Amino acid sequence: MKRWENLKYQRISGVKLENDHYLVEFDDGETVRLPVKSLVPSNVQKYYAADFTFNSFELIIPAVPYDIEVPWDKIRVSADIEFSRHMAFKAEEQAKKVGDRLRQLRERKGIKANELADRSGLTPQTISRIENAKTDVPFQTLQKILTAMGCDLKDLVQYEETTTRTMSQLLKRLAKAGVDVNLLKSRIWPDALQKALSQCAGELPEMLLNEAIIYVSSIFGWSSEEILGSEDLRLSSRAAALALYKRPGNSNANQIKAYSHYAFRLAQITLHASISEKKMEYPSDIDLFKATLHKNYGPVTLENLLDYTWDLGICVLPLSDSGIFHGASWNIENRHVVVLKQNTQSHSRWIFDLLHELYHVFAHLTQPDSAVIEIDELTPFSNQDKPEEREANSFANQVVLNGKAEDLAQKCVAAAGNIENLKNAVEKVAKQENIRVDFLSNYIAFRLGYQGENWWPTAQKLQVTEPDPLDIVQKRLHKRVNRLKLNPIENTLLSNALN
């Protein structure tokens, strides 16, 4: 954020008159010294410098025929060269926008530049300079031009608000708000609509544009007017729920928010279509969780864990898009949805992620509209600086490794003697302790990774990868939802997400 975007930079805290100069103090502690005469317009007949007043954002000098109002930015421009350059650039951009809009209005009316010059009493050169942002436009001149075209200021503003009409303009506006173009094309818009949009070179036909907007609006909540307008599109933080326990410094906040809105909407759709009733209460502790899992469903497998989770009334939605985040959980009107986002074929990784999110559901998402968004990859050692993440990691490790992770690791190291023998040692210890070898090998690989050793190629050989874990999670979802409860747009969004 630029310093002038901070309210403390903008807010005036005090003003003094000293030797025909105003000393203007700002909330950030800086003081700007201004000659009184530099603030007085040439057409002011008389002013009363000592009788000034001020508010948080302007200095007011009583004068004849009208009071002089000096906004904070005019005061700052006189003393801050960088801010002055910024304002000059903004003025240039504004002049270009006005010029572009005047040209667009003229062309829409079918008026040639020379004809407009004759109608307005201006020279063709002046019209050209204004349309090409080569000169400022005094208000009286602007009124002359608009009147000559049969327009007024309202037409200028309304035209500005409805300039998003081409595919490139629409994609550019949405991308600026953080909505990834690939997400739009592969997940949000249906194939037939996407194909039709891609074939349009100029302005999009009204019906096609409206259909594209309906899908975008259904996820991000923007109105048609907002999407087609000129103001920057802004995402609310509700879907992200301000529950980002850790966001890397290089992450794009807008992209996280945008994808969170998308995933949140899918979570709502899944919840709406769910036909699974809550068959039991959430377990009060880990021992009860493990006992119920083993007694009612069997050993810790992805299939058994998913069945247990759905029977708890918790929906599980799998997504396979890369990047942005690695998992999420939401409390939506006191119902929970877990989003799993993995690209690996490893069952043990999917199981660990689901257990991690389940702990958040049990312990951290008791309030409606609460959420956890996992920006970092989930590992037994990730986010150790966050107590919520440490607890969730510990819960997952206790379920898959019976709470003996470090003891098992030490046994493997002792049995191996050196890293070349570690694979055999892991297989042996896993069998002795009745632990799944893929769980143990994953833990060892992550542990060695933090010590600078890459043992993953070996650990990969010990993974359970069949059947496809994504397919398993999707099939469980299909069994637990009734797609007939969804409208066509919701159906399309869910189908695209699971495709």
SEZATOR-777526 format. One record per residue (C-alpha): x, y, z; residue in three letters. Coordinates in Angstrom, 3 decimals, padded with zeros to 6 digits. Last residue first. Example, Ala and Ser with C-alpha at 12.3 -4.5 7.8 and 13.67 -1.06 7.14 Angstrom:
! SEZATOR-777526
SEVEX         px         py         pz   kollo
SEVEX    013.670   -001.060    007.140     SER
SEVEX    012.300   -004.500    007.800     ALA
END
This chain:
! SEZATOR-777526
SEVEX         px         py         pz   kollo
SEVEX   -014.856   -033.140   -014.054     ASN
SEVEX   -015.719   -032.649   -010.383     LEU
SEVEX   -015.619   -028.852   -010.469     ALA
SEVEX   -017.302   -028.731   -013.888     ASN
SEVEX   -020.150   -030.933   -012.652     SER
SEVEX   -020.591   -028.815   -009.506     LEU
SEVEX   -020.717   -025.576   -011.494     LEU
SEVEX   -023.064   -027.033   -014.113     THR
SEVEX   -025.482   -028.379   -011.513     ASN
SEVEX   -025.506   -025.057   -009.668     GLU
SEVEX   -026.304   -023.249   -012.936     ILE
SEVEX   -029.060   -025.730   -013.847     PRO
SEVEX   -030.772   -025.551   -010.411     ASN
SEVEX   -029.902   -028.155   -007.798     LEU
SEVEX   -032.208   -030.512   -005.871     LYS
SEVEX   -032.118   -032.977   -008.765     LEU
SEVEX   -028.388   -033.429   -008.057     ARG
SEVEX   -029.178   -035.489   -004.961     ASN
SEVEX   -026.009   -035.831   -002.923     VAL
SEVEX   -024.454   -038.611   -000.808     ARG
SEVEX   -023.705   -041.228   -003.479     LYS
SEVEX   -022.113   -038.640   -005.781     HIS
SEVEX   -019.915   -037.442   -002.893     LEU
SEVEX   -018.649   -040.948   -002.137     ARG
SEVEX   -017.893   -041.409   -005.851     LYS
SEVEX   -015.923   -038.154   -005.892     GLN
SEVEX   -013.817   -039.134   -002.875     VAL
SEVEX   -012.934   -042.516   -004.389     ILE
SEVEX   -012.219   -041.035   -007.825     ASP
SEVEX   -009.820   -038.519   -006.295     LEU
SEVEX   -008.140   -041.387   -004.425     PRO
SEVEX   -007.485   -043.337   -007.675     ASP
SEVEX   -007.802   -047.026   -006.777     PRO
SEVEX   -004.961   -047.578   -006.306     GLU
SEVEX   -002.174   -045.320   -005.035     THR
SEVEX   -001.020   -046.957   -001.789     VAL
SEVEX    002.474   -045.581   -001.214     GLN
SEVEX    005.661   -047.543   -000.528     LEU
SEVEX    007.397   -046.700   -003.809     LYS
SEVEX    006.728   -043.005   -003.174     GLN
SEVEX    008.727   -043.227    000.064     ALA
SEVEX    011.828   -044.208   -001.919     THR
SEVEX    011.594   -041.269   -004.319     PRO
SEVEX    010.705   -039.069   -001.326     TRP
SEVEX    013.888   -039.633    000.682     TRP
SEVEX    015.344   -036.219   -000.085     ASN
SEVEX    017.611   -035.372    002.864     GLU
SEVEX    017.986   -031.727    003.996     GLY
SEVEX    017.019   -032.271    007.636     GLN
SEVEX    013.480   -030.957    007.077     TYR
SEVEX    013.218   -033.418    004.209     GLY
SEVEX    014.235   -036.236    006.548     LEU
SEVEX    011.142   -035.597    008.677     ARG
SEVEX    008.872   -035.308    005.630     PHE
SEVEX    010.226   -038.599    004.230     ALA
SEVEX    009.960   -040.368    007.610     ILE
SEVEX    006.348   -039.271    008.045     TYR
SEVEX    005.482   -040.388    004.537     ASN
SEVEX    007.172   -043.760    005.080     SER
SEVEX    005.134   -044.284    008.268     LEU
SEVEX    001.769   -043.562    006.676     PHE
SEVEX    002.623   -045.641    003.576     ASP
SEVEX    003.725   -048.558    005.773     VAL
SEVEX    000.360   -048.808    007.500     ARG
SEVEX    001.014   -049.407    011.191     ILE
SEVEX    000.698   -052.818    012.890     ASN
SEVEX    003.754   -052.055    015.065     GLU
SEVEX    005.796   -055.027    013.808     GLN
SEVEX    004.640   -054.560    010.209     LYS
SEVEX    005.431   -050.840    010.194     ALA
SEVEX    008.810   -051.531    011.825     VAL
SEVEX    009.776   -054.020    009.104     LYS
SEVEX    008.629   -051.868    006.168     GLU
SEVEX    010.432   -048.846    007.608     VAL
SEVEX    013.615   -050.876    008.169     ALA
SEVEX    013.569   -052.239    004.618     ASN
SEVEX    013.288   -048.698    003.261     LYS
SEVEX    015.938   -047.375    005.645     LEU
SEVEX    018.733   -049.706    004.543     ASN
SEVEX    020.454   -047.179    002.263     GLU
SEVEX    019.854   -044.449    004.861     ILE
SEVEX    022.173   -046.046    007.392     ASN
SEVEX    021.830   -048.111    010.569     GLY
SEVEX    018.398   -049.251    009.399     ALA
SEVEX    017.011   -050.704    012.629     ALA
SEVEX    018.063   -047.681    014.706     ALA
SEVEX    016.660   -045.228    012.161     VAL
SEVEX    013.370   -047.126    011.904     CYS
SEVEX    013.056   -047.384    015.684     LYS
SEVEX    013.699   -043.647    016.021     GLN
SEVEX    010.951   -042.884    013.486     ALA
SEVEX    008.536   -045.171    015.314     LEU
SEVEX    009.203   -043.415    018.616     ASP
SEVEX    008.775   -040.042    016.869     GLU
SEVEX    005.373   -040.913    015.385     ALA
SEVEX    003.971   -042.816    018.371     LYS
SEVEX    000.543   -041.159    018.676     GLY
SEVEX   -001.171   -044.139    017.086     ASN
SEVEX    000.542   -043.463    013.724     LEU
SEVEX   -002.519   -042.738    011.557     VAL
SEVEX   -004.823   -041.371    014.264     VAL
SEVEX   -002.159   -039.737    016.419     GLN
SEVEX   -000.541   -038.124    013.375     ASN
SEVEX   -003.849   -036.588    012.257     ALA
SEVEX   -004.572   -035.168    015.710     PHE
SEVEX   -001.021   -033.829    016.047     SER
SEVEX   -001.254   -032.072    012.706     ASN
SEVEX   -004.565   -030.455    013.745     ALA
SEVEX   -003.061   -029.359    017.091     GLU
SEVEX    000.031   -027.910    015.422     ARG
SEVEX   -002.210   -026.093    012.929     GLU
SEVEX   -004.304   -024.447    015.649     GLU
SEVEX   -001.150   -023.596    017.650     PRO
SEVEX    000.423   -021.750    014.685     LYS
SEVEX    004.237   -021.669    014.579     ASP
SEVEX    004.302   -025.332    013.505     GLN
SEVEX    002.703   -024.362    010.197     ASN
SEVEX    003.725   -027.625    008.499     SER
SEVEX    005.445   -030.560    010.277     PHE
SEVEX    003.072   -033.485    009.635     PRO
SEVEX    002.371   -031.949    006.203     THR
SEVEX   -000.424   -029.838    004.744     LEU
SEVEX    000.730   -027.596    001.889     GLU
SEVEX    000.382   -023.937    002.799     ASP
SEVEX   -002.681   -021.784    002.101     ILE
SEVEX   -005.081   -023.855    004.215     GLU
SEVEX   -008.291   -021.833    004.539     ILE
SEVEX   -010.155   -022.302    007.823     VAL
SEVEX   -013.690   -021.028    008.189     ALA
SEVEX   -016.322   -019.540    010.472     SER
SEVEX   -019.717   -018.556    009.069     ASP
SEVEX   -021.543   -020.199    011.984     PRO
SEVEX   -019.422   -020.703    015.150     GLN
SEVEX   -018.045   -024.102    016.194     THR
SEVEX   -015.351   -024.148    013.539     LEU
SEVEX   -012.196   -024.462    015.629     HIS
SEVEX   -012.221   -027.746    017.535     ALA
SEVEX   -014.319   -030.360    015.731     PHE
SEVEX   -014.184   -028.826    012.256     VAL
SEVEX   -010.499   -027.943    012.592     HIS
SEVEX   -009.840   -031.531    013.684     TYR
SEVEX   -011.705   -032.775    010.634     LEU
SEVEX   -009.467   -030.655    008.405     GLU
SEVEX   -006.298   -032.418    009.624     HIS
SEVEX   -007.983   -035.821    009.366     LEU
SEVEX   -008.942   -035.097    005.757     LEU
SEVEX   -005.428   -033.889    004.899     ASP
SEVEX   -003.803   -036.974    006.481     PHE
SEVEX   -006.165   -039.306    004.619     ILE
SEVEX   -005.495   -037.613    001.273     TRP
SEVEX   -001.736   -037.846    001.873     ARG
SEVEX   -002.002   -041.519    002.876     SER
SEVEX   -003.982   -042.375   -000.246     HIS
SEVEX   -001.143   -041.144   -002.473     SER
SEVEX   -002.311   -040.329   -005.988     GLN
SEVEX   -001.237   -036.689   -005.599     THR
SEVEX   -003.042   -033.632   -006.961     ASN
SEVEX   -004.761   -032.750   -003.698     GLN
SEVEX   -007.430   -030.250   -002.720     LYS
SEVEX   -009.817   -031.503   -000.067     LEU
SEVEX   -012.701   -029.176    000.804     VAL
SEVEX   -014.461   -029.947    004.079     VAL
SEVEX   -018.061   -028.823    004.597     VAL
SEVEX   -019.717   -028.341    007.969     HIS
SEVEX   -023.297   -027.512    008.880     ARG
SEVEX   -024.010   -024.908    011.567     ASN
SEVEX   -025.321   -022.336    009.077     GLU
SEVEX   -022.227   -022.854    006.910     ILE
SEVEX   -019.220   -023.854    009.024     ASN
SEVEX   -016.442   -024.081    006.476     TRP
SEVEX   -013.285   -026.114    005.981     SER
SEVEX   -010.484   -025.598    003.490     ALA
SEVEX   -007.666   -027.335    001.646     GLY
SEVEX   -004.442   -026.791   -000.246     HIS
SEVEX   -004.742   -023.197   -001.399     PHE
SEVEX   -004.027   -021.040   -004.464     ILE
SEVEX   -002.251   -023.759   -006.536     GLY
SEVEX   -003.497   -026.609   -008.686     SER
SEVEX   -007.154   -027.389   -009.319     ASP
SEVEX   -008.114   -030.926   -008.237     SER
SEVEX   -011.077   -030.276   -005.964     LEU
SEVEX   -012.693   -032.859   -003.676     PRO
SEVEX   -015.795   -031.936   -001.603     LEU
SEVEX   -016.433   -033.716    001.701     VAL
SEVEX   -019.736   -033.031    003.459     CYS
SEVEX   -019.859   -033.427    007.248     ILE
SEVEX   -023.054   -034.943    008.637     GLY
SEVEX   -021.162   -037.277    010.987     LEU
SEVEX   -022.202   -040.046    008.609     ASP
SEVEX   -020.304   -038.194    005.850     TRP
SEVEX   -017.123   -038.262    007.952     THR
SEVEX   -017.436   -041.941    008.891     TYR
SEVEX   -017.966   -042.921    005.243     ASP
SEVEX   -014.965   -040.799    004.198     LEU
SEVEX   -012.744   -042.394    006.882     LEU
SEVEX   -013.740   -045.871    005.764     ASN
SEVEX   -012.986   -045.195    002.075     GLU
SEVEX   -009.683   -043.432    002.787     LEU
SEVEX   -008.542   -046.300    004.982     THR
SEVEX   -007.949   -046.319    008.720     VAL
SEVEX   -009.160   -049.772    009.769     PRO
SEVEX   -012.849   -050.725    010.168     GLY
SEVEX   -016.105   -048.782    009.799     TYR
SEVEX   -018.206   -049.095    012.943     ASN
SEVEX   -015.700   -050.370    015.545     LYS
SEVEX   -012.500   -048.925    014.071     HIS
SEVEX   -013.920   -045.473    013.354     LEU
SEVEX   -015.861   -045.312    016.618     THR
SEVEX   -012.766   -046.266    018.670     ALA
SEVEX   -010.564   -043.785    016.806     LYS
SEVEX   -012.959   -040.875    017.323     PHE
SEVEX   -013.627   -041.870    020.937     LEU
SEVEX   -009.881   -041.871    021.625     ASP
SEVEX   -009.488   -038.541    019.832     ILE
SEVEX   -011.953   -036.696    022.040     ASP
SEVEX   -015.577   -035.541    022.181     SER
SEVEX   -016.603   -037.338    018.998     PRO
SEVEX   -019.083   -035.373    016.840     TYR
SEVEX   -022.622   -036.623    017.347     GLU
SEVEX   -024.055   -039.449    015.280     MET
SEVEX   -026.183   -040.195    012.207     LYS
SEVEX   -026.191   -036.699    010.671     LYS
SEVEX   -028.345   -037.094    007.603     GLU
SEVEX   -026.824   -037.518    004.184     SER
SEVEX   -028.992   -036.193    001.351     ILE
SEVEX   -026.642   -033.360    000.419     SER
SEVEX   -027.700   -031.161   -002.499     ALA
SEVEX   -027.753   -027.937   -000.452     HIS
SEVEX   -024.486   -028.827    001.285     LEU
SEVEX   -022.796   -029.526   -002.028     THR
SEVEX   -024.067   -026.219   -003.452     ILE
SEVEX   -022.876   -024.281   -000.403     GLN
SEVEX   -019.444   -025.941   -000.613     ALA
SEVEX   -019.301   -025.112   -004.326     LEU
SEVEX   -020.011   -021.473   -003.457     ARG
SEVEX   -017.255   -021.579   -000.826     PHE
SEVEX   -014.799   -023.049   -003.350     ALA
SEVEX   -015.494   -020.204   -005.807     TYR
SEVEX   -015.412   -017.526   -003.111     HIS
SEVEX   -012.159   -019.012   -001.810     SER
SEVEX   -010.759   -018.912   -005.352     TYR
SEVEX   -011.492   -015.184   -005.517     ALA
SEVEX   -010.215   -014.431   -002.014     LYS
SEVEX   -006.961   -016.306   -002.590     ILE
SEVEX   -006.536   -014.609   -005.967     GLN
SEVEX   -007.153   -011.197   -004.401     ASN
SEVEX   -004.652   -011.859   -001.612     ALA
SEVEX   -001.908   -012.846   -004.066     ASN
SEVEX    000.693   -014.821   -002.171     SER
SEVEX    004.306   -013.625   -001.961     ASN
SEVEX    004.222   -013.020    001.781     GLY
SEVEX    002.887   -016.485    002.539     PRO
SEVEX   -000.566   -016.546    004.150     ARG
SEVEX   -000.928   -018.317    007.473     LYS
SEVEX   -003.970   -018.865    009.622     TYR
SEVEX   -006.188   -017.471    006.898     LEU
SEVEX   -009.418   -017.263    008.845     ALA
SEVEX   -010.629   -013.879    007.626     LEU
SEVEX   -013.722   -015.692    006.427     ALA
SEVEX   -012.188   -016.365    002.994     ALA
SEVEX   -015.792   -016.715    001.883     ALA
SEVEX   -016.769   -013.594    003.837     ARG
SEVEX   -013.862   -011.411    002.742     SER
SEVEX   -015.832   -009.438    000.167     SER
SEVEX   -014.431   -009.181   -003.313     LEU
SEVEX   -014.037   -005.853   -005.058     ARG
SEVEX   -014.600   -005.074   -008.713     LEU
SEVEX   -012.836   -001.873   -009.722     ASP
SEVEX   -015.278    000.788   -010.930     GLU
SEVEX   -015.817    000.851   -014.697     SER
SEVEX   -019.140   -000.893   -015.073     GLY
SEVEX   -020.131   -004.132   -016.806     LEU
SEVEX   -019.416   -006.326   -013.793     ILE
SEVEX   -020.952   -003.827   -011.375     GLU
SEVEX   -024.092   -003.365   -013.486     GLU
SEVEX   -024.549   -007.135   -013.813     SER
SEVEX   -024.429   -007.405   -010.023     SER
SEVEX   -021.468   -008.920   -008.227     TRP
SEVEX   -022.136   -011.856   -005.906     GLY
SEVEX   -018.909   -013.742   -006.596     PHE
SEVEX   -020.260   -017.183   -007.384     ILE
SEVEX   -023.710   -016.698   -008.915     SER
SEVEX   -022.552   -013.384   -010.372     SER
SEVEX   -019.902   -015.095   -012.530     VAL
SEVEX   -022.436   -017.595   -013.890     TYR
SEVEX   -025.019   -014.871   -014.573     ILE
SEVEX   -022.373   -012.670   -016.237     ILE
SEVEX   -021.574   -015.266   -018.906     ALA
SEVEX   -025.295   -015.655   -019.632     GLU
SEVEX   -025.739   -011.878   -019.894     ASN
SEVEX   -022.837   -011.581   -022.332     LEU
SEVEX   -024.266   -014.307   -024.543     LEU
SEVEX   -027.741   -012.748   -024.537     MET
SEVEX   -026.384   -009.271   -025.344     GLU
SEVEX   -024.083   -010.377   -028.160     PRO
SEVEX   -020.431   -009.820   -027.232     LEU
SEVEX   -018.744   -006.801   -028.776     GLU
SEVEX   -015.946   -007.713   -031.143     GLY
SEVEX   -014.224   -011.004   -032.018     ALA
SEVEX   -016.806   -013.495   -030.730     CYS
SEVEX   -015.731   -017.132   -031.270     GLN
SEVEX   -014.296   -017.518   -027.771     SER
SEVEX   -017.643   -016.611   -026.206     LEU
SEVEX   -019.484   -019.337   -028.142     ALA
SEVEX   -016.953   -021.996   -027.081     LYS
SEVEX   -017.103   -020.901   -023.451     GLN
SEVEX   -020.902   -021.002   -023.504     LEU
SEVEX   -020.935   -024.526   -024.933     ALA
SEVEX   -018.273   -025.707   -022.486     ASP
SEVEX   -020.036   -024.420   -019.379     PRO
SEVEX   -018.524   -021.313   -017.726     TRP
SEVEX   -017.216   -021.667   -014.174     ILE
SEVEX   -014.662   -024.472   -014.133     ARG
SEVEX   -012.501   -024.559   -017.268     SER
SEVEX   -012.913   -021.115   -018.802     LYS
SEVEX   -013.486   -019.078   -015.675     LEU
SEVEX   -010.839   -020.919   -013.669     LEU
SEVEX   -008.391   -020.520   -016.554     ASN
SEVEX   -008.975   -016.746   -016.530     VAL
SEVEX   -008.172   -016.530   -012.811     ASP
SEVEX   -010.484   -014.242   -010.844     VAL
SEVEX   -008.287   -011.908   -008.761     GLY
SEVEX   -010.261   -008.657   -009.178     ALA
SEVEX   -007.908   -007.567   -011.974     LYS
SEVEX   -008.594   -010.902   -013.676     ALA
SEVEX   -012.334   -010.124   -013.713     LEU
SEVEX   -011.833   -006.771   -015.393     ARG
SEVEX   -009.368   -008.170   -017.933     LYS
SEVEX   -011.617   -011.124   -018.760     LEU
SEVEX   -014.580   -008.828   -019.431     LEU
SEVEX   -012.548   -006.404   -021.538     GLN
SEVEX   -011.054   -009.265   -023.585     SER
SEVEX   -014.481   -010.792   -024.209     MET
SEVEX   -015.925   -007.482   -025.385     THR
SEVEX   -018.678   -005.408   -023.830     ARG
SEVEX   -017.317   -003.738   -020.716     THR
SEVEX   -018.076   -000.075   -021.560     THR
SEVEX   -021.333    000.175   -019.644     THR
SEVEX   -020.411    002.331   -016.640     GLU
SEVEX   -018.382    004.833   -018.668     GLU
SEVEX   -021.313    005.293   -020.994     TYR
SEVEX   -023.465    006.080   -017.981     GLN
SEVEX   -020.997    008.707   -016.759     VAL
SEVEX   -020.750    010.518   -020.105     LEU
SEVEX   -024.498    010.270   -020.692     ASP
SEVEX   -025.138    011.814   -017.268     LYS
SEVEX   -022.780    014.681   -018.141     LEU
SEVEX   -025.025    015.668   -021.053     ASP
SEVEX   -025.578    014.567   -024.632     CYS
SEVEX   -027.022    015.995   -027.832     GLY
SEVEX   -023.613    015.837   -029.507     MET
SEVEX   -023.193    019.626   -029.518     ALA
SEVEX   -024.352    019.660   -025.892     THR
SEVEX   -021.560    017.251   -024.910     LEU
SEVEX   -018.905    019.318   -026.677     ILE
SEVEX   -020.112    022.632   -025.217     LYS
SEVEX   -020.372    021.147   -021.704     GLN
SEVEX   -016.794    019.875   -021.897     LEU
SEVEX   -015.631    023.324   -023.029     THR
SEVEX   -017.378    024.947   -020.041     GLN
SEVEX   -015.805    022.407   -017.668     PHE
SEVEX   -012.294    023.101   -018.921     PRO
SEVEX   -010.799    020.059   -020.678     VAL
SEVEX   -007.082    019.533   -020.085     ASP
SEVEX   -004.862    019.035   -023.125     THR
SEVEX   -003.142    016.261   -025.051     LYS
SEVEX   -005.581    013.626   -023.832     ALA
SEVEX   -006.114    012.235   -027.363     ASN
SEVEX   -009.811    013.150   -027.440     GLU
SEVEX   -009.011    016.636   -026.106     ILE
SEVEX   -006.193    017.245   -028.604     ARG
SEVEX   -008.362    016.073   -031.520     SER
SEVEX   -011.294    018.292   -030.512     ILE
SEVEX   -008.913    021.262   -030.149     THR
SEVEX   -007.364    020.582   -033.577     GLN
SEVEX   -010.821    020.401   -035.155     PRO
SEVEX   -011.404    023.962   -033.849     THR
SEVEX   -014.209    024.690   -031.403     LEU
SEVEX   -017.588    026.243   -032.077     GLY
SEVEX   -019.393    023.191   -030.739     SER
SEVEX   -021.298    022.258   -033.902     ARG
SEVEX   -018.399    023.036   -036.225     ASP
SEVEX   -015.917    021.056   -034.133     ALA
SEVEX   -018.363    018.136   -033.908     LEU
SEVEX   -018.631    018.099   -037.708     GLU
SEVEX   -014.849    018.033   -038.045     ASN
SEVEX   -014.635    015.104   -035.597     ALA
SEVEX   -017.274    013.085   -037.434     LYS
SEVEX   -020.590    012.321   -035.721     ILE
SEVEX   -022.089    008.813   -035.884     GLY
SEVEX   -023.666    009.093   -032.422     LYS
SEVEX   -021.701    006.034   -031.252     ARG
SEVEX   -018.580    007.575   -032.757     GLU
SEVEX   -019.099    010.826   -030.826     ARG
SEVEX   -019.872    008.966   -027.591     LEU
SEVEX   -016.771    006.800   -027.984     GLN
SEVEX   -014.619    009.851   -028.756     ARG
SEVEX   -015.945    011.656   -025.674     LEU
SEVEX   -015.314    008.537   -023.611     ARG
SEVEX   -011.725    008.210   -024.796     ASP
SEVEX   -011.000    011.883   -024.117     GLY
SEVEX   -012.491    011.686   -020.629     VAL
SEVEX   -010.516    008.520   -019.902     LYS
SEVEX   -007.296    010.071   -021.252     LYS
SEVEX   -007.803    013.168   -019.105     ALA
SEVEX   -008.338    010.919   -016.098     GLN
SEVEX   -005.143    009.014   -016.806     GLU
SEVEX   -003.196    012.275   -017.116     GLU
SEVEX   -004.694    013.535   -013.861     ALA
SEVEX   -003.772    010.239   -012.197     LYS
SEVEX   -000.188    010.560   -013.460     PHE
SEVEX    000.008    014.110   -012.135     ALA
SEVEX   -001.377    012.907   -008.810     MET
SEVEX    001.300    010.195   -008.580     HIS
SEVEX    004.036    012.659   -009.515     ARG
SEVEX    002.849    015.009   -006.748     SER
SEVEX    002.813    012.073   -004.320     PHE
SEVEX    006.461    011.377   -005.133     GLU
SEVEX    007.377    015.071   -004.843     ILE
SEVEX    005.721    015.527   -001.437     ASP
SEVEX    005.614    019.172   -000.301     ALA
SEVEX    003.144    021.021   -002.545     SER
SEVEX    001.242    017.849   -003.413     VAL
SEVEX    000.387    017.301    000.275     ARG
SEVEX   -001.659    020.495    000.515     ILE
SEVEX   -003.545    019.787   -002.703     LYS
SEVEX   -004.193    016.246   -001.452     ASP
SEVEX   -005.630    017.493    001.856     TRP
SEVEX   -008.326    019.577    000.211     PRO
SEVEX   -008.191    023.414    000.177     VAL
SEVEX   -011.641    025.007    000.331     GLU
SEVEX   -011.596    028.744   -000.364     ILE
SEVEX   -014.815    030.435    000.725     ASP
SEVEX   -016.789    032.257   -001.945     TYR
SEVEX   -017.150    035.830   -003.306     PRO
SEVEX   -015.288    036.790   -001.119     VAL
SEVEX   -013.197    034.691    001.300     ALA
SEVEX   -013.213    032.574    004.464     PRO
SEVEX   -010.343    030.032    004.304     ILE
SEVEX   -011.221    026.366    004.745     ILE
SEVEX   -008.537    023.659    005.186     LEU
SEVEX   -009.571    020.131    004.214     GLU
SEVEX   -009.586    016.444    005.158     PHE
SEVEX   -010.032    016.093    008.916     SER
SEVEX   -011.706    019.466    009.330     ASN
SEVEX   -010.336    022.981    009.157     PHE
SEVEX   -011.171    026.577    009.969     THR
SEVEX   -009.472    029.791    008.843     PHE
SEVEX   -010.212    033.175    010.390     ASP
SEVEX   -006.592    034.340    010.254     ALA
SEVEX   -006.417    034.148    006.448     ALA
SEVEX   -009.426    036.347    005.810     TYR
SEVEX   -009.857    036.635    002.028     TYR
SEVEX   -010.829    039.327   -000.460     LYS
SEVEX   -011.459    039.529   -004.187     GLN
SEVEX   -010.993    035.863   -005.126     VAL
SEVEX   -010.673    035.597   -008.931     ASN
SEVEX   -006.952    034.784   -008.841     SER
SEVEX   -007.396    031.730   -006.628     PRO
SEVEX   -005.827    031.897   -003.111     VAL
SEVEX   -003.814    028.872   -001.955     LEU
SEVEX   -000.370    030.123   -002.967     SER
SEVEX   -001.120    033.388   -001.162     LYS
SEVEX   -001.208    031.621    002.213     VAL
SEVEX    002.341    030.338    001.776     PRO
SEVEX    002.362    026.621    002.742     LEU
SEVEX    004.345    024.671    005.351     ARG
SEVEX    003.527    020.942    005.576     VAL
SEVEX    003.919    019.077    008.881     THR
SEVEX    004.364    015.304    009.215     GLU
SEVEX    003.270    013.356    012.313     GLY
SEVEX    001.229    010.661    010.534     ASP
SEVEX   -001.980    012.361    011.670     ASP
SEVEX   -001.180    015.471    009.620     PHE
SEVEX   -000.089    018.979    010.656     GLU
SEVEX   -000.639    022.001    008.407     VAL
SEVEX    001.542    025.035    009.078     LEU
SEVEX   -000.087    027.871    007.146     TYR
SEVEX    002.205    030.693    006.102     HIS
SEVEX    001.748    034.431    006.288     ASP
SEVEX    004.254    034.609    009.182     ASN
SEVEX    002.600    031.775    011.171     GLU
SEVEX   -000.965    030.529    010.857     LEU
SEVEX   -001.465    027.132    012.531     LYS
SEVEX   -003.386    024.019    011.425     VAL
SEVEX   -003.981    020.707    013.233     GLY
SEVEX   -004.801    017.004    012.827     SER
SEVEX   -005.352    016.797    009.057     ILE
SEVEX   -006.039    013.249    007.827     ARG
SEVEX   -004.550    012.127    004.514     GLN
SEVEX   -001.304    010.468    005.618     TYR
SEVEX   -003.042    008.968    008.661     LYS
SEVEX   -005.721    007.589    006.328     LEU
SEVEX   -003.149    005.445    004.538     ASN
SEVEX   -003.474    005.465    000.742     GLU
SEVEX   -000.854    008.218    000.637     TRP
SEVEX    001.726    005.756    002.036     ARG
SEVEX    001.296    003.435   -000.924     LYS
SEVEX    000.000    000.000    000.000     MET
END
